[in-house]
Amino acid sequence: MSPQNPGKPNSPNSNKGTIKYLLLLSCLVIPITNVHPASAHSVKIAGDVGGTLHIEPNDNPRAGEPTQAWFALTRKGGRVIPLAQCNCRLAVYAQPYAPGEPPLLEPSLNAVAAERYQGIPGAEIVFPKPGIYQLQLNGKPASETTFKPFNFKFEVTVAAGTSNSSQDLQDVNSGVAQSESRQLPLLAIALPILGFIGILFVVLQSMRGRRE
């Protein structure tokens, strides 16, 4: 009888195929969130002006908490437009809103320094409740600066804040306390009546036993 073949060792091509398969699996299990940056600024362009909105922290504002927003305004070529060179106005609308409706908020703009920008428009905003808001920034040149007037509209999603959660908890606790306060007078009336009935029952039983 001929001896059995011990089996051929794996070929280099087979090893390469296994490595490629393992690399593919490792790519599939990488979370999708790692592909996207931690914060993505909102960018708009109007005429010869570009506007970038960033909201602290990490473009995730929360209702009832002070939020710092800033706008990086640049002309073609990358030249920064500081607030001193722009007559800017910021208006905040709660979505949805009807045309001609007055803004919900009109925060005052101040010159701020953020990242690599100096003196750009910034404002502190307190969104009253969770939901979707629209920030409208209008601007036109001041003094001898030349750029076209612009109107940027940024949509912002506001999450529930810790203060809202605390208020909700206080409201729940207040409701429980009021419910307990309503139940207390009923118990105060019922307990003496039940006690009197118990005493009367004991007395009647005692009198019945003496007669027997």
Order of alpha helices (4+ residues) and beta strands (2+ residues): alpha-beta-beta-beta-beta-beta-beta-beta-beta-alpha
